[in-house]
């Protein structure tokens, strides 16, 4: 063969440059233009554009997954939820929660421990998965980080403010972010579903989280609690599925365990079982359960298998001693015992051991609190100390709360001081005992008994997690004696702020502790010191309605107009919340009455109208607030009052000369329009009485008040407008009449009302769609009957497509409507402008009943559309088996050729892999070898190309010509090898397909499999004696050369192993040469091992 010319060498080098170097160069340039750190935000910003590309199939699913990968941990967690779903019983409570989350942006599911809150929340989330991306989170910061305005997302939060009692850190976080979350939810940017124990949810502090209390679903309420039938269904499911696990409750052979006793009083049975562990010497197993309590239901596996810090080792050592476990016992033995307790007491999630249910942990905490309280107080988790012990048990206390016996109370106080010294300030002062004045007095006496130096040290310590000081915490609690002690020992902390920027004064103002506020001000607290979001003490006091505090701050010259970072003023927030006295106080002290919030330009008067605060509005009007001041969208106070249906507010605004006919927002809606849209009948009457323009249309759509009322189905409003002479045929800019809008939505009463008042029944919108057409499209049977009865034109078609009411009803599969139209003499064979008949479109969409109805009523069964595609063709294309059977029964031509879909019905069914349809056609004598005219493709060829193995086997079994080639010379085997359909290749080879049959270019099946990198296919061909050195005719390239060029190492190894000629050249290059040029090092090594001849380039690797 001739040596490689310069041009040929350049060609090879250029090919390898494009294949090997270019992708890396592009990646490098891309990373420079779009830095990886900012790429996610850039992609999120352009989500809609990319989504459009995906819809148009410019981007495939693989590429989409690279752009927007699913978080692995989230996916894994959702898979666990899905697995748990198998043991979930749908209840009335489930249906109610699902309904509420569909209607609302935020839902909190509450109930006592064991009522199934978490399972229900997860079930509802999974039910919403078709419409929403589900993201489990633990805090509001995660929500703000993950939400994407271009996506439908539902966030799921379990025990959002703590498990047993309020978690102060979580609580503050949700409180701080509440307004931000509320704003995002109200803008419908995502949905939020959360669970919360009832004892946490009913805590007095939770009232400040007003937004999260707006939609509660209490599983213990009368309408949501489990019925007797539901309980029986749950018991039946679990006892049937987990019957074998019930006996595992006893780790030893307890044949006397009575199931009835267990279900009547499970915790007495658990107590008996745990007692036996100690009595019968299973000390390590007993210790494993005790450690669950010590670590507050969170034992990491690594603590039992790897080196850990001194505190953990000490805690385990002390628990060993309390449980009578030998000192030298390995922690690995503990791990084994925890593993042995899985499914009975313990579960393991992500390498963390915890009890199988929170209620069981409550019991274990109580149990070990009774038998080893000293060890628990000394060594248990600080969270456990904060949540589980009470000095004095109250009647309302949880049954599993641990009461501290008098002899251990000093020990408990010492433990609190120890935690305080370790920087757990918030946990000490958020202790559940701190609400009890007797306890706080006792605690203060204990602290005052410490050495003076230690007291000063305690007073100045900052919390390790949130930088809070004792003074901040005491100001929050409102204990005047503790605040006095803090100020005495560390006056310098009076303006020290926690991580959110909240000062002691801010916290006291937030909670309304008047005496504490006075004391802090007296001790030079900065009265205008802001939090990180620029909220002042006056702002938070105004927001929470703490009137005395507001008065005190104003009297001390607090900045009355200082806004937070949303530019919300104290007056604005007081008006929003409806705190009348505070509003009056702020106005009297010269608050700026028209100061708007920056982000939406809403004024105090606007927000008072929005929230229906009549007294506040009167106060603002009396003080000359601008009554027509619009927000950024152009919405006036009157507009928002009409939208919300606040009748008294509307009257008051009109009385004070609000412009009643002003276009009030960017959407071009008048107050009357908005009231009609929202169905506020009384407001509509007020506006009409005050001479509102009854026909004033929305300026950018031309929709009249009557039209929108008809669209929304507000019957009383429609009647009122008609009675007051609204134009009944006034159309929108697109030509839609009020009747059309009512028919579109299926509002039967409204339609009847309009017809009774002489609405034009055949008035079409601009594309020629009539009221009858749109009612047929949406399947509104009663409306259709009503229109037909009132002489609607039954055959009136759309202008731009020629589609008739019957055709659109057939398209949508509305059987009753189709029957109604046929009964009223609709033209059954009337085609649209593309030649599509009602029967054709019903076949295409697989509406079997409609097809049968049309055939029964003499629809033309052989009528083809302009492309010669028959009803049978389209049914085969879509794979509608029942429809195909119907046409075969009616003797339709199953060998008819079509231009549009490229072949016979059999070929089309084979192409799309519709196995049942293929079998049916073959059984009914379809020509199995009938080719497509334009390229001579056979049914077998197309099935092999698409990889439909079952169809291929079916065709072979029915004597399809296995070697019949298409016009390019490619055989079924060739195309199966090209596409890498291994199962199909094996099937063809087994049935004697010509293994060396080449296409017109001389490429063999083996050649193309090597080119495409289909290793398994290559193996099958070699095993079946394919010619391993057969070269392509036009250029002499061998299969080995091609595999080397594309870098398919495993295929090269296969070919070399089977004696492929390693020296067979193409254009002067050996396979080794081309592997070296392509920098395919592994292939070079394979070839050098076979043949040590150096290439002409002389490069060494």
WOHUGI-V688766 format. One record per helix or strand. SS is the DSSP state (helix for helix, strand for strand). FROM is the first residue (numbers start at 1). TO is the last residue. Records with the same first field share a line. If there is no record, write none. Layout:
# WOHUGI-V688766
SS: FROM-TO / FROM-TO
This chain:
# WOHUGI-V688766
helix: 6-33 / 36-45 / 47-55 / 61-67 / 72-87 / 92-103 / 117-127 / 140-146 / 168-176 / 178-186 / 198-201 / 204-208 / 210-213 / 228-241 / 243-249 / 259-264 / 266-279 / 283-294 / 302-305 / 310-322 / 331-340 / 358-371 / 373-379 / 382-388 / 406-421 / 425-429 / 432-435 / 437-448 / 452-460 / 470-477 / 480-489 / 491-495 / 504-511 / 514-522 / 537-544 / 547-555 / 570-577 / 580-588 / 604-610 / 614-622 / 637-644 / 647-655 / 671-677 / 681-689 / 705-712 / 715-723 / 738-745 / 748-756 / 771-777 / 781-789 / 805-812 / 815-823 / 838-844 / 848-856 / 871-878 / 881-889 / 905-912 / 915-923 / 939-946 / 949-957 / 972-979 / 982-990 / 1005-1012 / 1015-1023 / 1039-1046 / 1049-1057 / 1071-1077 / 1081-1090
strand: 106-111 / 133-136 / 153-157 / 191-197 / 216-218 / 299-300 / 342-342 / 346-349 / 352-355 / 389-390 / 402-403 / 462-462 / 469-469 / 898-898 / 903-903 / 1066-1066 / 1069-1069
